[in-house]
Amino acid sequence: MQDLKSLSYEELLKNITDLNEPGYRAEQIFGWLHKKMVSGFDEMLNVPASLRNRMKESFSFTGLTIADVLESKKDGTKKFLFRLEDGNVIESVFMRYEHGCSVCISSQVGCAMGCRFCASGIGGKVRDLKAGEMLEQIYHISKNENERISNVVVMGTGEPFDNFDNFCRFYELLTDKRGLGLSGRNVTVSTCGIVEKIYELAEKGYPLTLAISLHAPNDELRRSMMPIARKYSISDIIKACDDYFAVTGRRVTYEYSLAEGVNDTPECADELSGLLAGKNCHVNLIPVNPVEGKGFERADIRRITAFKNILEKNGINATIRRGMGGDIDAACGQLRRKYISGG
């Protein structure tokens, strides 16, 4: 059966009129799903019971349940572990800032990318998430915290561009004014650099923020950290991002996780500066989160600061990401891994 929450408004309208119901029912149902964020058919109180019963026969209703919630004693960040209907688990992070509330969501169960410094890919990819399952992470957190979510980051477990069609469907539902109506500019999507999808995203014209998981200034070093680098060169990724900026006018963010003695040297900073010279971009420096068995250690803050200073001296806009939730396994994949291993 079709997942009701993954249907666009136009698809929902067609299905409702095919049931010989008036078109306004579609708008009512869409509002229940994506504004009031209901968890079942029978919560749609102004929809006739007869229609609700017919919908139960034709559609499935995305179901997520909260398996665990951990709260940081340092900064109030919360890590949510969700159980899906098929028994798989995914994770999301809720962060409260002065400017509003942000949620970082997963796009897949597991991940096929296998980046050496990340826990998400341990065990590989299990399956893609449906658009409705991506939305439900936001809706559950919003209701649980009684907060409106103002920013969404698709940067949790999974590679969004390996689930591109569902990501696009999710984005369009999230920003639909008949639903939650989140501004597209308040959505960030992070990719390891699947080049053809960067071009496709540019064609979509979404006003979101594109973030590239770069993590190295040259192909040799990047290949040692990220298997995807064997398929896509940095020059091809940069060329695609230049095209993205030319088409959309949206500044690209390059994410750079710093591991001590690996990619945090002054030479790496100089090489990265040359790579990005003259580009309208931003570099987000991320102290790597140590993952058991991966062999990467967090770079010293003095080295990270020195790295940032070199970039800025060379005219590259850079910031150091403020670490949040470090005491609750808030890095990608860590809580899920501990949960499924029984740790």
N, C-alpha and C positions, 0 to 999 in steps of 0.2 A: 504493500500500500504506500501511497505517497505520504511524505512527512508534511503535515499541515503547516508547521512553522517555517518550512523551507520554501513555501510557495510565494512567488511575487504577488503583488496585489492583482495584477492583470491575470495571472494564472488562477488565483482564487476566485476572481470575478467570473471567469469562464466556467469553472467547476460549479459555482453556485447557480449560475443561470442555466447550466446543463441539467441541474436538478429542478428546473422550473420554478426557481425562487427569484424574487425581485433583486435587482442589482444592489440595492442599498444594504442588503444583508452582508454582502462581501465587506463593505466598509465597517459594519458593526463587528464582524468577526475579526477582521484585520486589527481593529482597535483593541479588542480583547486580547489578542495574541501579543501585540507588539507595543501597546501603550500600558495596558493593565497587567500584562505579563502573566496571564492565567496559566495554571498547571493542568487543566483538564477541560473537557468539553462542557461539563455541567456547571462550570463557573460562569459561562456566558449567559447571564440571566435574562437578557432581553432577546435572546435567540430562541424561537419556538422549540419545545422539546422534540417535536417530530423531526425538525431539521437537524438538531443535535444528534438524534439517533441515526439518521441517515448518514451523517458525517462520520459517525463511529464505524460504519460499515465500509466507508470509502477511503478514510484517511487514518494514518497513525499520528500519535501525538508525542512529540519528542519528550523523553523522560530522563532527567538527571536527578540524582539524589546526592545530598552532601554526605560524603563518607567521613570526612574529618576537616577540622578547621584549626589551624595553629596561628597564634597571635604573637608578634614580636614584642618583647618587653622593652626593646630599645626605641622603636619608632611607631608601634601600632600597626605595622604592615600585617596583613592576614593572608595566609596561604590556604586556599580551598582545594580539597581533594574531592572530585566528583566521581560517582560511580554511574556508568552508562547502563542502558537496558540490557546490553549483551554481557555485562559483568566486567568490561574493561574499565580502567580508571584514568582520569586526566586531571590536570591541575591548573589552577588560575591564581593570580595574585591581586589583592586589593590594596591600593596605596592611597592614603589621604594626604593631600598637599594643601597649602594655603589657597592655591588657585582652583581647587576642585578635587574630585575623586577620580582616580584612574584604575583601570583594570587591565591586566595583562593576561591574555587568553591563549589557549592551545588551539592548534588547527588540525592536529593529527593525534592518533594514539601511537606513541613512539615516534621515531624519526629515522629516515633512511640515509641521512647525510653523514653520520658517523664522525662528526668533528671531535678531535681528540681531547679537547678541553671541556666538553659538554656532556652532562649526564643523560640528556634527552634521547640520544641515539643508542644507549646501551640496551641491547635486546632487539634493536632494529624497529622498523615500522610495522605496526599491526594493521591499521587501516586509517582511511581518511575520516574526518568528521564531516557530518552534514552541516549545511548552513544553520539549520535549527539548533544543532548541538553547540555550535559556536556562539550563537545568540543566547542560548540558555545559560551559559556560564555568566554572561553579563546580567541577565535577568535575575538569576538566583542570588547573585551577590548584591545587586541593587535592592532586592526585597529583604535579604538577610540583614543588610546594614542600614536599611531605610534611608538610602542616599541615592540621589540622581548621579549617574555616572557621566562625567563630562569628557573623559578621554579614554580611548581604547587603543591598546597596543597589541598587535598580533605578533607576539614575540616569545610565546611560551613554547611548549613542546610541539615539534613538527616544523616542516618547511612549508609555509603557506603557498608558495608557487608550485609545489608538488601536488597541491590540492587547489589549483588555480580557479577552476570553475565554481567550486563551492565557496572559495574565498570571495569571489566577485559577487555571487548571490548573497552571501552574508553582508558584504559591504552595502549593497543596494538596499537590502532590507533594513539594516541598521540606520541608514540615512534617510529612509522614506519618511516624509513629513506626516503621513497617515499613521505612522508608528512612533517609535522613540524619537526619530528626527534628529539624531546626532549630526552635528556639522561634520562634513567630510574632512575638513581641515584638522579635526580633532582625532583622526584615525591615523595610526602609524602601522605600516607593515614591514616586517624585516625578512630579508631573503639572503641566502648564501650566495646568490648571484646566478640564477638560472636565466641566462641571457635572453632567450627567445620570449620569456614571459615578461621581462622588463619592457621589451618593445610592445608586447600586447597590452600591458598596463598603460603605457603611454597612449595607445590608441583609444583606450577606454575614457581617458580624460578626467579621471577621478581627481579631485583636489586634495588627495591625502598626502602623507609624508612617506616617502620611500627611504628605507634604511637598508644599507648593504653591509652584511657581515664580512668585513674585509680581513682584518686581523693580521695582515702581513703586507709589507711594501713590495714584495717580489714573488714571482711564481714558485720559485724553488722552496722558499720558506713556507709559503701558503700551502703547497702540496704536502708538506710534512705535518701540517696541522689539520687540513681539511681535504678529505678525499675528492670532494666536488671540484677542487682546483685542478685535478687532472683532466677534466672535461672543458672547463671554461678558464681562459687566461684572464689575468687582471686587465690587460689592455682591452679585451673584448667586453668585459664588464664595464669599464670606464667609458668606452665608446657608447654602449647602450644607455648608460646613465646620462651622458652628455645629450643623447637624443631625447631622453625622457625630460631633461630640463628644457631643451629647446621647444619641445611640443607643449609641455604643461606649465612651464615657468616656475615649477616647484623645486626648491633647493633639496638636493640629495644629502642624506646623512650617511657617513661612513662610520661603522662601528669597529672599534679596535680594542679587543680584549688583551690586556698586557699580562704576559707570563714572565716571571723573573728569569733572566738570562736567556730567553728565547727570542722575544720580539720587542724588548723594551730598551734597546740600546740607543745611544745618540745617533749611531749610523742608520738604524732603522727609521728614526725620526726624520733625519735628513732625506733619506730615500723616499719616505712617504710624502714629505714636503714637495719634492720634485715631481712626484706622481700627480699631485693634486694642485700644483701651481696654476694660478689664474682661473681656477674653477669656483663657481658660486656653490660652495658646499660647506658642510659642517662635519667635524670629526668628534665622535663621542668616545672618549677614552674610558674603558671599563676595566677595573681591577678584576682579573680572572678569579672565579670562584673555584677553589680547589675541589676536585672530585676524586674520590678514592680510586686508586688504581690507574689514574690517568697520567700522573707524573708531572703535572704542571702546578706551580706554586704562584700565589699572588705576588705581583711585583711590589716592591717597596714603594711607599707613597712618595718618597723623595725622588725615586727614579721616574715615577709617573709624572710628578710635577715638572721635572727636568725635561721629560719628553714633550709635555704640553708647551713648555716655554720655547722649545726649539721650533715646534710647529707655528706658534704665534709669531716668533721672530721672523719666520719665513712667510708670514702673511696668511697662514691657514687658521681659520676660526676653529677653536677646539674647547671642549669642556671635559671635566672629569665627572663621570656619573656618580652621583651620591648613592652609595650602597645602602640598600634597605632590606630588612628581613633576614639578615645574615645568620641570626640565631634560630631561625625556623626553617632552614632548608629552602629558602625562597628562590634559589637559582633554578634554572630550567631543568626539570626532570628529577631533581634530587628527592623530593617528597614521594613522588610516584615510585621511584626505584626502591626506596626504603619500604614503602607499603607492600609492593608486590613480592619483595624478597623476605617479608616478615620481620624486617629489622626494626 
